[in-house]
Amino acid sequence: MKKLPVVLALAAICATPLAMAKDLNTVASFTVLADIVKQVGGDRVQVKSLVGPNGDPHSFEPTPQDSQALAKADVVFVSGLGLEGWMDRLITASEYKGEVVVASKGISTRSMEEEGKTITDPHAWNSMKNGETYANNVMNALIAADPQDADYFRQRGTAYIERLHKLDEWAAAEFAAVPAAKRKVLTSHDAFGYFGQRYKVSFMSPVGFSTESEASASDVAGLIKQLKNEHISSYFIENQTDPRLVKQIADATGAKSGGELYPEALTEKGGEADSYEAAFHHNVTAMLNSMK
């Protein structure tokens, strides 16, 4: 029997379905969501986060390169709930026609009055119970986009959701052991509403849901009075926000720095909050330490 020339043999191999399979090309709006997609998708997905490490998803300004990334994507993931106010413009500019998966779908939302308007709180992932919903929605979207790898995505997604569930239970138990009077935290902006609701922690901040909001002089004065009355002894800055205002308030009340929190932006790889799980664990531990 004659042997196939090397070139023809290679061509025959490359024509097999296994060799032709390719990774899903996905885009996520910000680092927390990108990490969830990567944890569920494993080596079967390529993930680009539009907002980079330590970046602010509220004030993000897309570039032409971001538009190009969307145009090449198989699936685009957003958190929704008004977080990515810039996304619709970017989708239009990129002419992306594929699926836009809203990872927060199915979550019970919370809202507040801000500048005379009722605003939906977009920071749902900061409750790890909601994080389980995010991961489940991501898993189902990846299965729909690539049914051939359904078992792989289901296995990874189920294991990941179980890890998130254990983190949720751990946080709930740890905060429950702290007296309610001590479960109070001062942060830069109101990003921990779902976290506070889930783990019975009270948060105070000079500005609202968005880092682009501005605190009035009366708001700041009222917050300083409240902090003094309630004997809040520590404050936190956030890695993606300007720390000056919260430091000014802390100076006026005598509060000491409790360190840095990561509510909506992960660190560079190798940092102390380079994954969703690591950021949540760090945030919980830092807050607990400040309450002791």
Residue pairs with C-beta under 8 A, 6 or more apart in sequence:
3 9
4 12
13 19
14 20
21 148
23 43
23 44
23 45
23 46
24 41
24 44
24 45
24 46
24 74
24 75
24 142
24 145
24 146
25 45
25 46
25 72
25 73
25 74
25 75
26 37
26 41
26 45
26 46
26 47
26 48
26 73
26 74
26 75
26 76
26 77
27 47
27 48
27 49
27 50
27 69
27 70
27 73
27 75
27 76
27 77
28 34
28 36
28 37
28 47
28 48
28 49
28 50
28 76
28 77
28 78
29 49
29 50
29 51
29 57
29 77
29 78
29 79
29 83
29 84
29 87
30 49
30 50
30 51
30 55
30 57
30 60
30 79
30 83
30 84
30 264
30 265
31 49
31 51
31 52
31 53
31 55
31 265
31 266
32 79
32 125
32 264
32 265
32 266
32 276
32 279
33 49
33 77
33 78
33 79
33 103
33 125
33 134
34 47
34 48
34 49
34 77
35 266
35 275
35 276
36 103
36 131
36 134
36 135
36 138
36 160
36 276
37 45
37 47
37 77
37 138
37 142
38 45
38 47
39 135
39 156
39 160
39 275
39 276
40 135
40 138
40 139
40 142
40 153
40 156
40 157
40 160
41 47
41 138
41 142
41 153
41 156
42 152
42 153
42 156
44 142
44 146
44 149
44 152
44 153
45 142
48 69
48 73
50 60
50 62
50 66
50 69
50 90
51 57
51 60
51 265
53 265
53 266
53 267
53 268
53 269
53 271
53 274
54 239
54 240
54 265
54 266
54 267
54 268
55 240
55 265
56 211
56 240
56 241
56 264
56 265
57 79
57 83
57 84
57 240
57 264
57 265
58 83
58 85
58 210
58 211
58 212
59 211
59 212
60 84
60 86
61 86
62 86
62 89
62 90
62 93
66 90
66 94
67 90
67 93
67 94
68 94
69 94
70 76
70 90
70 91
70 94
70 96
71 94
71 95
71 96
73 96
73 98
74 98
74 145
75 98
75 99
75 101
75 141
75 142
75 145
76 91
76 96
76 98
76 99
76 100
76 101
77 100
77 101
77 103
77 138
77 141
78 84
78 87
78 100
78 101
78 102
78 103
79 102
79 103
79 104
79 122
79 124
79 125
79 134
80 102
80 103
80 104
80 105
80 122
81 104
81 107
81 109
81 120
81 121
81 122
81 124
82 119
82 120
82 122
83 122
83 123
91 100
99 141
99 144
99 145
101 137
101 138
101 141
102 137
103 125
103 134
103 137
103 138
104 124
104 125
104 130
104 133
104 134
104 137
105 133
105 137
106 133
106 137
107 124
107 130
107 133
109 120
109 121
109 124
110 120
110 121
110 193
110 194
110 197
111 118
111 119
111 120
111 121
112 118
112 119
112 121
112 190
112 193
112 208
112 209
113 119
114 208
114 209
114 213
115 208
115 213
119 208
119 209
121 190
121 193
121 194
121 209
122 209
123 191
123 192
123 193
123 194
123 195
123 209
123 263
123 264
124 130
124 134
124 194
125 131
125 134
125 194
125 276
126 191
126 192
126 193
126 194
126 195
126 263
126 264
126 280
126 283
127 168
127 194
127 195
127 197
127 198
127 199
128 164
128 165
128 167
128 168
128 171
128 198
128 280
129 168
129 198
130 194
130 198
131 164
131 167
131 168
131 276
131 280
132 161
132 164
132 165
132 168
135 157
135 160
135 161
135 164
136 157
136 161
138 157
139 153
139 154
139 156
139 157
139 158
139 161
142 149
142 153
142 157
143 149
143 150
143 153
143 154
146 153
163 277
164 277
167 277
167 280
167 281
168 198
170 284
171 198
171 199
171 280
171 284
172 198
172 199
174 284
174 288
175 183
175 199
175 200
175 201
175 284
175 288
176 200
178 288
178 291
178 292
180 200
182 291
183 200
183 201
183 202
183 291
184 201
184 202
184 203
184 204
184 230
184 232
184 291
185 192
185 201
185 202
185 203
185 204
185 232
185 234
185 235
185 236
185 258
185 287
185 290
186 203
186 204
186 205
186 227
186 232
186 234
186 235
186 236
186 246
186 249
186 250
186 255
187 203
187 204
187 205
187 235
187 236
187 237
187 238
187 246
187 261
187 263
188 205
188 206
188 207
188 211
188 236
188 237
188 238
188 241
188 242
188 243
188 245
188 246
189 205
189 206
189 207
189 208
189 209
189 210
189 211
189 213
189 238
189 241
190 203
190 205
190 207
190 208
190 209
191 205
191 209
191 238
191 263
191 264
192 201
192 203
192 263
193 203
193 209
195 201
195 203
195 263
195 283
196 202
196 203
199 284
201 287
204 223
204 226
204 227
204 232
205 223
205 246
206 215
206 219
206 220
206 223
206 245
206 246
206 249
207 213
207 214
207 215
207 245
211 240
211 241
211 242
215 223
215 245
220 245
220 248
220 249
223 249
224 249
224 252
224 253
227 249
227 253
227 255
228 253
232 253
232 255
233 254
233 255
233 256
233 290
234 255
234 256
234 257
234 258
234 290
235 246
235 247
235 249
235 250
235 255
235 256
235 257
235 258
236 246
236 257
236 258
236 259
236 260
236 261
236 286
236 287
236 290
237 243
237 246
237 247
237 257
237 260
237 261
238 260
238 261
238 262
238 263
238 264
239 260
239 261
239 262
239 265
239 267
239 273
240 264
240 265
249 255
250 256
250 257
258 286
258 287
258 289
258 290
259 286
260 286
261 282
261 283
261 286
261 287
262 273
262 279
262 282
262 283
263 283
266 273
266 274
266 275
266 276
266 278
266 279
267 273
267 274
267 279
268 274
272 278
272 282
273 279
273 282
273 283
